[in-house]
Amino acid sequence: MTTTAFQYIFDKAETLSMNRRATVAQTVARDQTVRSVSRGGQVWRFEVKLPDGLTWTELRPYVEALDKADRYTAGNVTINQTGTSWLSGYQGEATAVTGFNATFTSGDSITLTSTGTGLSPGKYSFKSGDFIQLGTGGRVYSVVDNVVYPNTTVKLNRPIIESAGSYALTVGPNVKWQVICTDFPDWTFSQRNLVSWSGTFKFQESYV
């Protein structure tokens, strides 16, 4: 079961925070030396604040859908609407974001087997920070280092979770995160039809 209700929250966001850092265990020795080890868990987390002052007339159907989804229903979200498209925009120099294909064996890198059109030696296939998705329903990853054509190795921000194989890549603003809302704020009415929020919506990557 999935929902489309979460997209409204991202579309109307006043602020948007992103966190994809791994869980880290740290110890401090008596000489104050710090030792750290990664426990993995590099999932995407989002915290979204809706602006106060939206009308209940507008919000009512979305609140109903959000309450129905609750904290156990997954939904797909994109970050490519007006006002946030700069965040997910493709930075490479291909003339189209379609046509990228890659293979994956293990680890945190993929190997390009075909690229977008319009690339020639010295141009960028990807730049650091570009978003990619393996297929149309996989997890979303970000590119760590610039990839200059005809280089084919693309290093990603975390170990790849998908099974080894060949994939058509979804790139840039077309990627979709599947998330669950882990924290819903309460809403309060003021001036009859205006709504304010007690806090932020918190979402976490979750593939079911």
Contacts in CASP RR format, 6 or more apart in sequence:
PFRMAT RR
TARGET T0000
AUTHOR 0000-0000-0000
METHOD contacts of the structure
MODEL  1
MTTTAFQYIFDKAETLSMNRRATVAQTVARDQTVRSVSRGGQVWRFEVKL
PDGLTWTELRPYVEALDKADRYTAGNVTINQTGTSWLSGYQGEATAVTGF
NATFTSGDSITLTSTGTGLSPGKYSFKSGDFIQLGTGGRVYSVVDNVVYP
NTTVKLNRPIIESAGSYALTVGPNVKWQVICTDFPDWTFSQRNLVSWSGT
FKFQESYV
1 73 0 8 1.000
1 74 0 8 1.000
2 73 0 8 1.000
2 74 0 8 1.000
2 75 0 8 1.000
2 76 0 8 1.000
2 178 0 8 1.000
3 65 0 8 1.000
3 68 0 8 1.000
3 69 0 8 1.000
3 73 0 8 1.000
3 74 0 8 1.000
3 75 0 8 1.000
4 65 0 8 1.000
4 75 0 8 1.000
4 76 0 8 1.000
5 62 0 8 1.000
5 65 0 8 1.000
5 66 0 8 1.000
5 68 0 8 1.000
5 69 0 8 1.000
5 75 0 8 1.000
6 66 0 8 1.000
6 69 0 8 1.000
6 75 0 8 1.000
6 76 0 8 1.000
6 77 0 8 1.000
6 179 0 8 1.000
6 181 0 8 1.000
6 203 0 8 1.000
7 76 0 8 1.000
7 77 0 8 1.000
7 78 0 8 1.000
8 62 0 8 1.000
9 48 0 8 1.000
9 50 0 8 1.000
9 62 0 8 1.000
9 66 0 8 1.000
9 201 0 8 1.000
10 16 0 8 1.000
10 46 0 8 1.000
10 48 0 8 1.000
10 77 0 8 1.000
10 78 0 8 1.000
10 79 0 8 1.000
10 81 0 8 1.000
10 84 0 8 1.000
11 81 0 8 1.000
12 50 0 8 1.000
12 51 0 8 1.000
12 54 0 8 1.000
13 48 0 8 1.000
13 49 0 8 1.000
13 50 0 8 1.000
13 84 0 8 1.000
14 49 0 8 1.000
14 50 0 8 1.000
14 51 0 8 1.000
15 48 0 8 1.000
15 49 0 8 1.000
15 200 0 8 1.000
16 46 0 8 1.000
16 47 0 8 1.000
16 48 0 8 1.000
16 49 0 8 1.000
16 79 0 8 1.000
16 84 0 8 1.000
16 87 0 8 1.000
17 46 0 8 1.000
17 47 0 8 1.000
17 48 0 8 1.000
18 44 0 8 1.000
18 45 0 8 1.000
18 46 0 8 1.000
19 44 0 8 1.000
19 45 0 8 1.000
19 46 0 8 1.000
19 47 0 8 1.000
20 42 0 8 1.000
20 43 0 8 1.000
20 44 0 8 1.000
20 45 0 8 1.000
20 142 0 8 1.000
20 157 0 8 1.000
20 158 0 8 1.000
21 42 0 8 1.000
22 38 0 8 1.000
22 39 0 8 1.000
22 40 0 8 1.000
22 41 0 8 1.000
22 42 0 8 1.000
22 158 0 8 1.000
23 38 0 8 1.000
23 39 0 8 1.000
23 40 0 8 1.000
23 41 0 8 1.000
24 36 0 8 1.000
24 37 0 8 1.000
24 38 0 8 1.000
24 39 0 8 1.000
25 36 0 8 1.000
25 37 0 8 1.000
25 39 0 8 1.000
26 34 0 8 1.000
26 35 0 8 1.000
26 36 0 8 1.000
27 34 0 8 1.000
27 35 0 8 1.000
28 34 0 8 1.000
28 35 0 8 1.000
29 35 0 8 1.000
42 157 0 8 1.000
42 158 0 8 1.000
42 159 0 8 1.000
43 204 0 8 1.000
43 205 0 8 1.000
43 206 0 8 1.000
44 140 0 8 1.000
44 177 0 8 1.000
44 179 0 8 1.000
44 204 0 8 1.000
44 205 0 8 1.000
45 202 0 8 1.000
45 203 0 8 1.000
45 204 0 8 1.000
45 205 0 8 1.000
46 77 0 8 1.000
46 177 0 8 1.000
46 179 0 8 1.000
46 202 0 8 1.000
46 203 0 8 1.000
46 204 0 8 1.000
47 200 0 8 1.000
47 201 0 8 1.000
47 202 0 8 1.000
47 203 0 8 1.000
48 200 0 8 1.000
48 201 0 8 1.000
48 202 0 8 1.000
48 203 0 8 1.000
49 197 0 8 1.000
49 199 0 8 1.000
49 200 0 8 1.000
49 201 0 8 1.000
50 197 0 8 1.000
50 201 0 8 1.000
52 194 0 8 1.000
52 195 0 8 1.000
52 196 0 8 1.000
52 197 0 8 1.000
53 190 0 8 1.000
53 194 0 8 1.000
53 195 0 8 1.000
53 196 0 8 1.000
54 194 0 8 1.000
54 195 0 8 1.000
55 193 0 8 1.000
55 194 0 8 1.000
55 195 0 8 1.000
56 189 0 8 1.000
56 193 0 8 1.000
56 194 0 8 1.000
56 195 0 8 1.000
57 193 0 8 1.000
59 187 0 8 1.000
59 195 0 8 1.000
63 187 0 8 1.000
66 181 0 8 1.000
66 184 0 8 1.000
69 75 0 8 1.000
69 181 0 8 1.000
70 181 0 8 1.000
70 184 0 8 1.000
71 180 0 8 1.000
71 181 0 8 1.000
71 182 0 8 1.000
71 183 0 8 1.000
71 184 0 8 1.000
72 180 0 8 1.000
73 180 0 8 1.000
74 178 0 8 1.000
74 179 0 8 1.000
74 180 0 8 1.000
74 206 0 8 1.000
74 207 0 8 1.000
74 208 0 8 1.000
75 178 0 8 1.000
75 179 0 8 1.000
75 180 0 8 1.000
76 176 0 8 1.000
76 177 0 8 1.000
76 178 0 8 1.000
76 179 0 8 1.000
77 176 0 8 1.000
77 177 0 8 1.000
77 179 0 8 1.000
77 203 0 8 1.000
78 88 0 8 1.000
78 173 0 8 1.000
78 174 0 8 1.000
78 175 0 8 1.000
78 176 0 8 1.000
78 177 0 8 1.000
79 85 0 8 1.000
79 87 0 8 1.000
79 88 0 8 1.000
79 173 0 8 1.000
80 88 0 8 1.000
80 89 0 8 1.000
80 172 0 8 1.000
80 173 0 8 1.000
80 174 0 8 1.000
85 173 0 8 1.000
88 131 0 8 1.000
88 172 0 8 1.000
88 173 0 8 1.000
88 175 0 8 1.000
89 130 0 8 1.000
89 131 0 8 1.000
89 172 0 8 1.000
89 173 0 8 1.000
90 97 0 8 1.000
90 130 0 8 1.000
90 171 0 8 1.000
90 172 0 8 1.000
90 173 0 8 1.000
91 124 0 8 1.000
91 126 0 8 1.000
91 127 0 8 1.000
91 129 0 8 1.000
91 130 0 8 1.000
92 123 0 8 1.000
92 124 0 8 1.000
92 125 0 8 1.000
92 126 0 8 1.000
92 127 0 8 1.000
92 130 0 8 1.000
93 118 0 8 1.000
93 119 0 8 1.000
93 123 0 8 1.000
93 124 0 8 1.000
93 125 0 8 1.000
94 100 0 8 1.000
94 115 0 8 1.000
94 116 0 8 1.000
94 117 0 8 1.000
94 118 0 8 1.000
94 119 0 8 1.000
94 123 0 8 1.000
94 125 0 8 1.000
95 116 0 8 1.000
95 117 0 8 1.000
95 118 0 8 1.000
96 116 0 8 1.000
96 117 0 8 1.000
97 116 0 8 1.000
97 171 0 8 1.000
97 172 0 8 1.000
97 173 0 8 1.000
97 174 0 8 1.000
98 116 0 8 1.000
98 171 0 8 1.000
99 114 0 8 1.000
99 115 0 8 1.000
99 116 0 8 1.000
99 117 0 8 1.000
99 168 0 8 1.000
99 169 0 8 1.000
100 112 0 8 1.000
100 114 0 8 1.000
100 115 0 8 1.000
100 116 0 8 1.000
100 125 0 8 1.000
100 132 0 8 1.000
100 168 0 8 1.000
100 169 0 8 1.000
100 171 0 8 1.000
101 112 0 8 1.000
101 113 0 8 1.000
101 114 0 8 1.000
101 166 0 8 1.000
101 167 0 8 1.000
101 168 0 8 1.000
101 169 0 8 1.000
102 110 0 8 1.000
102 111 0 8 1.000
102 112 0 8 1.000
102 113 0 8 1.000
102 134 0 8 1.000
102 154 0 8 1.000
102 166 0 8 1.000
102 167 0 8 1.000
102 169 0 8 1.000
103 110 0 8 1.000
103 111 0 8 1.000
103 113 0 8 1.000
103 165 0 8 1.000
103 166 0 8 1.000
103 167 0 8 1.000
104 110 0 8 1.000
104 111 0 8 1.000
104 134 0 8 1.000
104 160 0 8 1.000
104 162 0 8 1.000
104 164 0 8 1.000
104 165 0 8 1.000
104 166 0 8 1.000
104 167 0 8 1.000
105 111 0 8 1.000
105 164 0 8 1.000
105 165 0 8 1.000
106 160 0 8 1.000
106 164 0 8 1.000
107 159 0 8 1.000
107 160 0 8 1.000
108 155 0 8 1.000
108 156 0 8 1.000
108 157 0 8 1.000
108 158 0 8 1.000
108 159 0 8 1.000
108 160 0 8 1.000
109 153 0 8 1.000
109 154 0 8 1.000
109 155 0 8 1.000
109 156 0 8 1.000
110 134 0 8 1.000
110 153 0 8 1.000
110 154 0 8 1.000
110 156 0 8 1.000
110 160 0 8 1.000
110 167 0 8 1.000
111 152 0 8 1.000
111 153 0 8 1.000
111 154 0 8 1.000
112 125 0 8 1.000
112 147 0 8 1.000
112 152 0 8 1.000
112 153 0 8 1.000
112 154 0 8 1.000
113 152 0 8 1.000
113 166 0 8 1.000
115 125 0 8 1.000
115 149 0 8 1.000
116 125 0 8 1.000
119 125 0 8 1.000
119 149 0 8 1.000
120 149 0 8 1.000
121 149 0 8 1.000
121 150 0 8 1.000
122 148 0 8 1.000
122 149 0 8 1.000
123 148 0 8 1.000
123 149 0 8 1.000
124 146 0 8 1.000
124 147 0 8 1.000
124 148 0 8 1.000
124 149 0 8 1.000
125 147 0 8 1.000
125 148 0 8 1.000
125 149 0 8 1.000
125 151 0 8 1.000
125 154 0 8 1.000
126 132 0 8 1.000
126 143 0 8 1.000
126 146 0 8 1.000
126 147 0 8 1.000
126 154 0 8 1.000
127 143 0 8 1.000
127 146 0 8 1.000
127 147 0 8 1.000
128 143 0 8 1.000
128 144 0 8 1.000
128 145 0 8 1.000
128 146 0 8 1.000
129 142 0 8 1.000
129 143 0 8 1.000
129 144 0 8 1.000
130 142 0 8 1.000
130 143 0 8 1.000
130 171 0 8 1.000
130 172 0 8 1.000
131 140 0 8 1.000
131 141 0 8 1.000
131 142 0 8 1.000
131 143 0 8 1.000
131 171 0 8 1.000
131 172 0 8 1.000
131 173 0 8 1.000
131 175 0 8 1.000
132 140 0 8 1.000
132 141 0 8 1.000
132 142 0 8 1.000
132 143 0 8 1.000
132 154 0 8 1.000
132 156 0 8 1.000
132 169 0 8 1.000
132 170 0 8 1.000
132 171 0 8 1.000
132 172 0 8 1.000
132 175 0 8 1.000
133 139 0 8 1.000
133 140 0 8 1.000
133 141 0 8 1.000
133 169 0 8 1.000
133 170 0 8 1.000
133 171 0 8 1.000
133 174 0 8 1.000
133 175 0 8 1.000
133 176 0 8 1.000
134 141 0 8 1.000
134 160 0 8 1.000
134 162 0 8 1.000
134 167 0 8 1.000
134 169 0 8 1.000
134 170 0 8 1.000
135 167 0 8 1.000
135 168 0 8 1.000
135 169 0 8 1.000
135 170 0 8 1.000
136 170 0 8 1.000
136 176 0 8 1.000
137 170 0 8 1.000
137 176 0 8 1.000
137 178 0 8 1.000
138 162 0 8 1.000
138 178 0 8 1.000
138 207 0 8 1.000
139 160 0 8 1.000
139 161 0 8 1.000
139 162 0 8 1.000
139 205 0 8 1.000
139 207 0 8 1.000
140 175 0 8 1.000
140 176 0 8 1.000
140 177 0 8 1.000
140 205 0 8 1.000
141 156 0 8 1.000
141 157 0 8 1.000
141 158 0 8 1.000
141 160 0 8 1.000
142 156 0 8 1.000
142 157 0 8 1.000
143 154 0 8 1.000
143 155 0 8 1.000
143 156 0 8 1.000
143 157 0 8 1.000
144 155 0 8 1.000
144 156 0 8 1.000
144 157 0 8 1.000
145 155 0 8 1.000
147 153 0 8 1.000
147 154 0 8 1.000
170 176 0 8 1.000
177 205 0 8 1.000
178 205 0 8 1.000
178 206 0 8 1.000
178 207 0 8 1.000
178 208 0 8 1.000
179 203 0 8 1.000
179 204 0 8 1.000
179 205 0 8 1.000
179 206 0 8 1.000
180 203 0 8 1.000
180 204 0 8 1.000
180 206 0 8 1.000
181 201 0 8 1.000
181 202 0 8 1.000
181 203 0 8 1.000
182 202 0 8 1.000
182 203 0 8 1.000
182 204 0 8 1.000
183 200 0 8 1.000
183 201 0 8 1.000
183 202 0 8 1.000
184 201 0 8 1.000
185 197 0 8 1.000
185 198 0 8 1.000
185 199 0 8 1.000
185 200 0 8 1.000
185 201 0 8 1.000
186 197 0 8 1.000
186 198 0 8 1.000
186 199 0 8 1.000
187 195 0 8 1.000
187 196 0 8 1.000
187 197 0 8 1.000
187 198 0 8 1.000
188 195 0 8 1.000
188 196 0 8 1.000
188 197 0 8 1.000
188 198 0 8 1.000
189 195 0 8 1.000
190 196 0 8 1.000
END
